[in-house]
Amino acid sequence: MKYATEAQIEALLNAAKDNVRDYAILTVAYWRGLRASEVGSIMLEDYKPDEQRLFVRRAKGSQSGEYLLSPAEVKALSAWLKVRGRDPGPLFVTKRQSPVSRKLMFAMMRHYGSKAGWPRELQHPHVLRHSIAVHLVNQGMDLLMIRDWLGHRSITSTIIYSQVTNPARDKAAMRVYAAKEKPKVRVNWKKVQK
């Protein structure tokens, strides 16, 4: 499973910052863990700016749902809607007003991934989905919540992201250490050294 670090995601988004639409697409695709085909299926009416929520239609039999957006997504979508306008239809459109396609998503990832200095094997839309999942694991999010975040029907699909990484291991250890009381046993280290 290939995924980008948080620094690489930041570099990718920075590479797209001059294109309002592409920046919004990449931001939402990352935060929502979207498949390339799911980007074009989001409709304008799926976005509720006042509530900062987005309904996502998942592909491949995954569970669709409405999600609270991150501040980064809200900001990116607000800027994009100033350009796009409020006409009904797909949220992310091409110049011809057709939905963004899988093919365009692949081209965008190649373009911005290369511009951001990503290795070629990461320049793929699905890397964004893998990346948010791994980042959530590293933040200590429960696998059931990650399952819901990605729209997986089965937890077995989510378990592949549970590979223990050092940041996740460290967070788990810190939670355990913080939860334990101070030891009541006193060790006389001078005697131990003799």
LODRENBA-512392 format. One record per residue: x, z, y of N, C-alpha, C, O, CB in turn. Coordinates in steps of 0.1 Angstrom, whole numbers, plus 2048, in hexadecimal, padded with zeros to 3 digits. Glycine has a CB too. Layout:
! residues N
   nu   nw   nv  cau  caw  cav   cu   cw   cv   ou   ow   ov  cbu  cbw  cbv
    X    Z    Y    X    Z    Y    X    Z    Y    X    Z    Y    X    Z    Y
...
! end
This chain:
! residues 194
   nu   nw   nv  cau  caw  cav   cu   cw   cv   ou   ow   ov  cbu  cbw  cbv
  808  800  7F4  800  800  800  809  800  80C  812  809  80E  7F6  80C  800
  806  7F6  815  80E  7F5  821  806  7FB  82D  7FA  7F8  82F  813  7E6  824
  80D  803  835  807  808  841  811  809  84C  81D  80A  84A  800  816  83E
  80C  80A  859  815  80B  864  815  81A  869  80C  821  867  810  802  870
  821  81D  86F  822  82B  874  819  82B  881  815  821  886  831  82F  877
  817  837  886  810  839  893  817  832  89E  811  82C  8A7  80D  848  896
  825  833  89E  82D  82C  8A8  82B  81D  8A7  82B  816  8B1  83C  830  8A7
  82A  818  89B  828  809  899  81B  805  89E  819  7FA  8A4  82A  805  88B
  811  80D  89C  803  80A  8A1  803  80A  8B0  7FD  801  8B6  7F9  815  89C
  80A  813  8B6  80B  814  8C5  812  807  8CA  80E  801  8D4  813  820  8C9
  81C  803  8C3  824  7F7  8C7  81B  7EA  8C6  81B  7E1  8CE  830  7F5  8BF
  813  7EA  8BB  809  7DF  8B9  7FF  7DE  8C4  7FD  7D3  8CA  802  7E0  8AB
  7F9  7E9  8C8  7EF  7EA  8D2  7F5  7E7  8E0  7EF  7E0  8E8  7E8  7F7  8D3
  802  7EB  8E2  809  7E8  8EE  80B  7D9  8EF  80B  7D4  8FA  816  7F0  8EF
  80E  7D3  8E4  811  7C4  8E4  804  7BC  8E8  805  7B1  8ED  816  7C0  8D6
  7F8  7C2  8E5  7EC  7BB  8E8  7E5  7C0  8F5  7DA  7BB  8F9  7E2  7BE  8DD
  7EC  7C8  8FD  7E5  7CF  908  7E1  7C5  913  7D8  7C8  91B  7EF  7D9  90E
  7E7  7B9  914  7E4  7AF  91E  7D8  7A7  91B  7D3  79F  923  7F0  7A7  921
  7D3  7A8  90E  7C7  7A0  90A  7BC  7AA  907  7BD  7B1  8FD  7CA  797  8FE
  7B3  7AC  910  7A8  7B6  90F  7A1  7B6  902  79E  7C0  8FC  79F  7B5  91B
  79D  7AA  8FE  795  7A8  8F1  79E  7AC  8E5  799  7B4  8DD  790  79A  8F0
  7AA  7A7  8E4  7B2  7AA  8D9  7B6  7B8  8D8  7B7  7BE  8CD  7BF  7A1  8D9
  7B9  7BE  8E4  7BC  7CD  8E4  7B0  7D5  8DF  7B2  7DE  8D7  7BF  7D1  8F2
  7A4  7D1  8E3  798  7D8  8DE  796  7D6  8CF  793  7E0  8C8  78B  7D4  8E6
  798  7CA  8CB  796  7C7  8BC  7A0  7D0  8B4  79C  7D6  8AB  798  7B8  8B9
  7AD  7CF  8B8  7B7  7D7  8B0  7B5  7E6  8B1  7B7  7ED  8A7  7C5  7D3  8B5
  7B1  7EB  8BC  7AE  7F9  8BE  7A3  7FD  8B5  7A4  807  8AD  7AB  7FC  8CC
  797  7F6  8B5  78C  7F9  8AD  78F  7F7  89E  78B  7FF  896  780  7F1  8B1
  796  7EC  89B  799  7E9  88D  7A2  7F5  887  7A0  7F8  87B  7A0  7DC  88C
  7AB  7FA  88F  7B4  804  88A  7AB  811  888  7AB  817  87E  7BF  807  894
  7A5  816  893  79E  823  893  793  823  889  790  82D  883  799  826  8A1
  78C  818  887  780  817  87E  785  813  870  77C  814  867  776  80E  883
  791  80F  86E  796  80B  861  78E  7FF  85C  78A  7FE  850  794  816  856
  78D  7F5  865  785  7E9  862  78D  7DF  859  799  7DE  85B  781  7E3  86F
  785  7D8  851  78B  7CD  84A  78A  7C1  854  782  7C2  85D  783  7CA  83C
  791  7B7  851  791  7AB  85A  783  7A5  85C  77F  7A1  867  79B  7A0  855
  77C  7A4  851  76F  79F  851  764  7A7  858  75A  7A2  85C  76A  79C  843
  767  7B4  859  75E  7BD  85F  75E  7BD  86F  754  7C0  875  761  7CC  85B
  769  7B8  874  76A  7B7  883  75F  7AE  889  759  7B2  892  778  7B2  887
  75E  7A2  883  754  799  888  746  79C  886  73D  796  88C  757  78B  882
  743  7A6  87D  735  7A9  87A  72F  7B4  883  724  7B7  882  734  7AE  86B
  738  7BA  88B  733  7C4  895  72C  7BD  8A0  731  7B4  8A7  73F  7CD  89A
  71F  7C1  8A3  717  7BB  8AD  717  7C4  8BA  71A  7D0  8B9  709  7B9  8A8
  714  7BE  8C5  714  7C5  8D2  70B  7D1  8D1  70E  7DC  8D5  710  7BC  8DD
  6FF  7D0  8CA  6F5  7DB  8C9  6FA  7E6  8C0  6F4  7F1  8C0  6E8  7D6  8C5
  705  7E3  8B9  70B  7EE  8B0  713  7F8  8B8  715  803  8B3  714  7E8  8A5
  716  7F4  8C4  71E  7FD  8CD  715  804  8D6  70D  7FE  8DE  729  7F5  8D5
  715  812  8D6  70D  81A  8DF  717  821  8E9  71C  82C  8E6  705  825  8D7
  71A  81B  8F4  724  820  8FE  721  82E  903  729  836  905  726  817  909
  714  831  905  710  83E  90B  713  849  901  716  854  905  701  83E  90F
  712  846  8F4  714  850  8EA  722  84F  8E4  726  857  8DC  70A  84E  8DE
  729  844  8E8  737  841  8E3  737  840  8D4  740  846  8CD  741  84D  8E8
  72D  838  8CF  72C  837  8C0  72B  828  8BD  727  820  8C5  71F  83E  8BB
  72F  825  8B1  72F  817  8AC  72B  817  89D  72F  81E  895  73E  811  8AD
  721  80E  89B  71C  80C  88D  725  801  887  727  7F6  88D  70D  807  88D
  72B  804  87B  734  7FA  875  72E  7F6  868  72A  7FE  85F  742  801  872
  72C  7E9  866  727  7E3  85A  734  7E0  851  73C  7D8  854  720  7D5  85C
  734  7E8  846  73F  7E7  83D  73D  7DB  833  732  7D8  82F  742  7F4  835
  748  7D5  82F  748  7CB  825  74C  7D0  817  74E  7DC  816  752  7BF  829
  74C  7C8  80D  750  7CB  7FF  748  7D7  7F9  74E  7DF  7F2  75E  7CE  7FF
  73B  7D8  7FD  733  7E3  7F7  736  7F1  7FD  731  7FB  7F7  735  7E3  7E8
  73E  7F1  807  741  7FE  80D  735  803  815  72C  7FC  818  74E  7FE  816
  735  810  819  72A  816  820  72B  814  82F  735  818  835  729  825  81D
  721  80E  835  721  80C  843  71D  819  84A  718  822  843  717  801  847
  720  81B  856  71C  827  85D  71F  826  86C  726  81D  871  723  832  857
  71A  830  873  71C  831  881  727  83C  884  726  847  87E  70F  835  889
  730  839  88C  73C  842  88E  73E  845  89D  73B  83D  8A6  748  83B  889
  742  851  89F  746  855  8AD  754  84F  8AF  75D  850  8A7  747  865  8AE
  755  849  8BB  762  842  8BE  76C  84B  8C4  769  855  8CA  75F  836  8C7
  779  847  8C3  784  84D  8C9  784  84A  8D8  77E  83F  8DC  791  84A  8C2
  78A  852  8E0  78B  84E  8EF  792  841  8F1  78F  839  8FA  793  859  8F6
  79C  83E  8E8  7A3  831  8E9  799  825  8E7  79A  81B  8EE  7AF  830  8DF
  790  827  8DD  787  81C  8DA  77D  81A  8E6  779  80F  8EA  77F  81F  8CD
  778  825  8EB  76E  825  8F6  774  81E  902  76E  816  908  76A  833  8FA
  780  821  905  787  81B  911  789  80C  90E  787  804  917  795  822  913
  78E  809  902  790  7FA  8FF  783  7F2  8FF  783  7E7  904  797  7F9  8F1
  779  7F8  8FA  76C  7F1  8F9  766  7F0  907  75F  7E6  90A  762  7F8  8F0
  767  7FA  90F  762  7F9  91D  769  7EE  925  762  7E6  92C  765  807  924
  776  7ED  923  77D  7E2  92A  779  7D4  924  777  7CB  92C  78C  7E3  928
  777  7D3  917  773  7C7  911  765  7C2  915  763  7B7  918  774  7C8  902
  75C  7CC  916  74E  7C8  91A  74D  7C3  928  744  7BC  92C  745  7D4  918
  757  7C7  931  757  7C2  93F  75A  7B3  93E  756  7AC  947  761  7C9  947
  762  7AF  935  765  7A1  933  75B  799  92B  756  78F  92F  773  79F  92C
  756  79F  920  74D  799  917  73F  798  91D  739  78D  91B  74C  7A1  90A
  73B  7A2  924  72D  7A2  929  724  7A9  91F  728  7AE  914  728  794  92C
  717  7AA  922  70D  7B1  91A  704  7A8  912  6F9  7AD  90D  706  7BB  922
  707  79B  911  6FE  792  909  6FE  796  8FA  708  79A  8F5  703  783  90B
  6F2  796  8F4  6F2  799  8E6  6FB  790  8DD  6FF  785  8E1  6E3  798  8E1
  6FE  795  8D2  707  78D  8C9  712  796  8C4  712  7A2  8C5  70C  781  8CF
  71C  790  8BD  728  797  8B8  72F  79E  8C3  730  799  8CE  731  78D  8B1
  734  7AA  8C0  73B  7B2  8CA  748  7AB  8CE  74C  7AA  8D9  73E  7C0  8C5
  74F  7A6  8C4  75C  79F  8C6  75A  790  8C3  758  78C  8B8  767  7A5  8BC
  75C  789  8CE  759  77A  8CD  765  772  8D2  76E  777  8D9  74D  776  8D6
  766  766  8CD  770  75C  8D2  76B  756  8DF  761  759  8E4  772  751  8C7
  774  74D  8E4  770  746  8F1  763  73E  8EF  75C  73C  8F9  77C  73D  8F5
  761  73A  8E3  755  732  8E0  749  73B  8DC  73E  736  8D8  757  728  8D4
  74A  748  8DE  740  752  8DC  73C  753  8CD  731  758  8CA  733  74E  8E4
  745  74F  8C4  742  751  8B6  749  75E  8B2  753  763  8B9  747  745  8AD
  745  765  8A7  74B  771  8A3  75A  76F  89F  75E  765  89A  744  777  897
  762  77A  8A1  770  779  89D  770  778  88E  76A  780  887  777  786  8A3
  778  76F  889  779  76C  87B  785  774  874  78D  779  87B  77A  75D  878
  784  774  867  790  779  85F  79C  772  863  7A7  778  865  78D  779  850
  79B  765  864  7A7  75C  867  7AD  760  874  7B9  761  876  7A3  74D  867
  7A5  762  87E  7AA  766  88B  7B0  774  88B  7BA  777  891  79E  766  896
  7AA  77D  883  7B0  78A  881  7BE  789  87B  7C8  790  880  7A7  793  878
  7C0  781  871  7CD  77F  86B  7D7  779  876  7E2  77E  876  7CC  775  85F
  7D2  770  87E  7DB  76A  888  7DF  774  892  7EA  774  897  7D4  75E  88F
  7D5  77C  896  7D8  787  8A0  7E2  791  89B  7EC  794  8A2  7CB  78F  8A4
  7E1  795  88E  7EB  79E  889  7F8  798  888  802  79F  88A  7E6  7A3  87B
  7F9  78C  884  806  785  884  80D  785  892  818  788  894  805  776  87E
  804  780  89C  809  77F  8A9  80E  78C  8AF  819  78E  8B4  7FE  779  8B2
  805  796  8AF  808  7A3  8B5  811  7AB  8AD  81A  7B3  8B2  7FB  7AB  8B8
  810  7AA  8A0  81A  7B1  897  828  7AC  89A  831  7B4  89A  816  7AF  889
  82A  79F  89B  837  79A  89E  83C  79E  8AB  847  7A2  8AD  836  78A  89D
  833  79D  8B5  836  7A2  8C3  83A  7B0  8C3  843  7B4  8CC  82A  79F  8CC
  834  7B9  8BB  837  7C7  8BA  843  7CA  8B2  847  7D6  8B1  82B  7CF  8B5
  849  7C0  8AB  855  7C2  8A3  852  7C8  895  85A  7CD  88F  85E  7CC  8AA
  845  7C6  891  841  7CA  883  848  7C1  879  849  7B5  87B  832  7CA  882
  84C  7C6  86D  850  7BE  863  845  7B5  85E  839  7B8  85F  856  7C6  857
  848  7A9  859  83E  79F  855  834  7A4  84B  828  7A1  84C  844  793  850
  838  7AD  842  82F  7B2  838  824  7BB  83D  81A  7BE  837  837  7B9  82D
  826  7C0  84A  81C  7C8  850  812  7C0  859  808  7C6  85D  822  7D3  858
  815  7B4  85B  80D  7AC  865  801  7A6  85E  7FF  79A  85C  816  7A0  86A
  7F8  7B0  85A  7EC  7AC  852  7E1  7B6  857  7E3  7C2  859  7EE  7AD  843
  7D5  7B1  859  7CA  7B9  85E  7C7  7C6  856  7C4  7D0  85B  7BD  7B2  85F
  7C9  7C5  849  7C5  7D0  840  7CF  7DC  842  7CC  7E7  83E  7C5  7CC  831
  7DB  7D9  848  7E4  7E3  84B  7DE  7EE  854  7E1  7FA  854  7F1  7DD  851
  7D6  7E9  85D  7CF  7F3  867  7C6  7FD  85F  7C6  808  863  7C7  7EB  871
  7BF  7F8  855  7B7  800  84D  7BF  80A  845  7BC  816  845  7AE  7F8  843
  7C9  806  83F  7D2  80F  838  7D9  819  841  7DA  825  83E  7DD  807  830
  7DC  814  84D  7E4  81D  856  7DB  829  85B  7E0  834  85B  7E8  815  862
  7CE  826  85F  7C6  831  864  7C4  83B  858  7C3  847  85B  7B9  82C  869
  7C2  836  84C  7C0  83F  841  7CC  848  83F  7CA  854  83D  7BD  837  834
  7D8  842  83F  7E4  84B  83D  7E6  854  849  7EA  860  847  7F1  841  83B
  7E3  850  855  7E4  858  860  7DB  864  860  7DE  86F  864  7E2  850  86D
  7CF  862  85B  7C5  86D  859  7C9  876  84E  7C8  882  850  7B7  867  855
  7CF  871  843  7D5  87A  839  7E0  883  83F  7E0  88F  83D  7DA  872  82D
  7E8  87C  847  7F4  884  84D  7EF  88E  857  7F6  898  859  7FD  87A  854
  7E3  88C  85D  7DD  896  866  7D6  8A1  85E  7D1  8AB  864  7D4  890  870
  7D5  8A0  851  7CF  8AA  849  7C0  8A9  847  7BA  8B2  843  7D2  8B8  84F
  7BB  89D  84A  7AD  89B  848  7A9  89B  839  7B1  895  831  7A8  88D  84F
  79E  8A1  836  799  8A1  828  796  893  823  792  88B  82A  78C  8AA  827
  799  891  816  797  883  810  788  87F  811  786  873  812  79C  883  802
  77F  889  810  771  885  811  76E  87F  81F  765  876  820  768  891  80E
  774  885  829  772  880  836  778  872  838  773  869  83F  777  88A  841
  784  870  832  78A  863  833  782  859  82B  781  84D  830  799  864  82D
  77C  85D  820  773  854  819  768  84F  822  765  843  822  76E  85B  80C
  762  858  829  757  855  832  75C  84C  83D  756  842  841  750  861  837
  768  850  843  76E  849  84E  76F  83A  84B  76D  831  853  77B  84F  852
  774  837  83E  776  829  83A  76A  823  834  76A  816  831  782  829  830
  760  82A  831  754  825  82B  755  823  81C  74D  81C  816  751  818  832
  75E  829  816  760  828  807  753  82E  800  74F  838  804  76D  82E  802
  74E  827  7F6  744  82D  7EE  749  837  7E4  742  841  7E1  73C  821  7E6
  755  835  7DF  75B  83E  7D5  767  844  7DA  76F  83E  7E1  75D  836  7C8
  769  851  7D7  775  858  7DB  781  852  7D5  78D  854  7DA  774  867  7D8
  780  84B  7C9  78B  846  7C2  792  83B  7CB  79E  838  7CA  787  840  7B5
  78A  834  7D4  790  82A  7DD  798  831  7E8  7A2  82B  7ED  785  822  7E3
  795  83D  7EB  79C  844  7F5  7A8  84B  7F1  7B2  84D  7F8  792  84F  7FC
  7A9  84F  7E4  7B4  857  7DE  7C1  84F  7E0  7CB  856  7E1  7B1  859  7D0
  7C1  842  7E1  7CE  83B  7E2  7D5  83F  7EF  7E1  83E  7F0  7CC  82C  7E2
  7CE  844  7F9  7D4  848  805  7D9  857  805  7DF  85B  80E  7CA  847  811
  7D6  85D  7FA  7DA  86B  7F9  7E8  86E  7F5  7EC  879  7F2  7D1  873  7F0
  7F0  863  7F4  7FE  865  7F1  804  86F  7FB  803  86D  807  806  857  7F1
  80A  879  7F6  80F  883  7FF  81B  87E  806  825  879  801  813  890  7F6
  81A  880  813  825  87C  81C  82B  889  822  824  893  822  821  872  827
  837  888  828  83C  894  82D  834  89B  838  832  8A7  838  84A  891  833
  82E  893  842  826  899  84C  81A  8A0  846  816  8AB  84A  821  88F  856
  813  89A  83C  808  8A0  836  80C  8AD  82E  805  8B7  82E  801  896  82C
  817  8AC  827  81C  8B7  820  81F  8C3  829  81C  8CE  826  829  8B3  818
  826  8C0  834  829  8CA  83E  81D  8D1  844  81C  8DD  846  832  8C4  849
  813  8C9  847  806  8CE  84D  800  8D7  843  7FB  8E2  847  7FD  8C3  851
  7FF  8D3  836  7F9  8DC  82C  801  8E9  82B  7FB  8F4  82A  7F9  8D4  81E
  80E  8E8  82B  816  8F4  82A  814  8FD  836  812  90A  834  825  8F0  829
  813  8F8  842  811  900  84E  803  907  84D  802  913  851  812  8F8  85A
  7F9  900  848  7EC  906  846  7EC  912  83D  7E6  91D  83F  7E1  8FC  842
  7F3  910  831  7F5  91B  827  7FC  926  82D  7F8  932  82C  7FC  916  81B
  807  924  834  810  92F  83A  808  936  844  809  943  845  81C  929  840
  800  92F  84D  7F9  936  857  7ED  93F  852  7EA  949  858  7F3  92B  861
  7E8  93B  846  7DD  942  840  7E1  94F  839  7D9  958  837  7D5  939  837
  7EE  94F  835  7F3  95B  82D  7F6  966  837  7FB  964  842  7FF  957  825
  7F3  972  832  7F7  97E  83A  806  980  839  80D  97B  830  7F0  98B  836
  80C  988  842  81A  98B  841  81C  993  834  814  99B  831  81F  993  84E
  827  990  82D  829  997  821  82B  9A6  823  831  9AA  82D  836  991  81A
  825  9AE  81A  826  9BD  81B  832  9C2  814  836  9CE  815  81A  9C3  815
  839  9BA  80C  845  9BE  805  851  9BC  80E  853  9B2  814  847  9B5  7F8
  859  9C7  80F  865  9C6  817  871  9C5  80E  872  9CC  804  866  9D3  820
  879  9BB  810  885  9B8  808  891  9BE  810  893  9BC  81C  887  9A9  805
  899  9C6  809  8A5  9CB  80E  8B0  9C0  80B  8B6  9C0  800  8A9  9D9  808
  8B2  9B7  815  8BB  9AC  813  8CA  9B1  810  8D2  9A9  80A  8BB  9A3  81F
  8CD  9BC  815  8DB  9C1  813  8DE  9C4  804  8E8  9C1  7FF  8DE  9CE  81C
  8D4  9C9  7FE  8D5  9CC  7EF  8D5  9BF  7E8  8DC  9BE  7DD  8CA  9D5  7EA
  8CD  9B5  7EC  8CD  9A8  7E5  8DA  9A1  7E5  8DE  99A  7DC  8C2  99F  7EB
  8E1  9A2  7F0  8EE  99B  7F2  8F9  9A1  7E9  903  99A  7E7  8F2  99B  800
  8F8  9AE  7E5  903  9B4  7DE  903  9B0  7D0  90C  9B4  7C8  901  9C3  7DE
! end
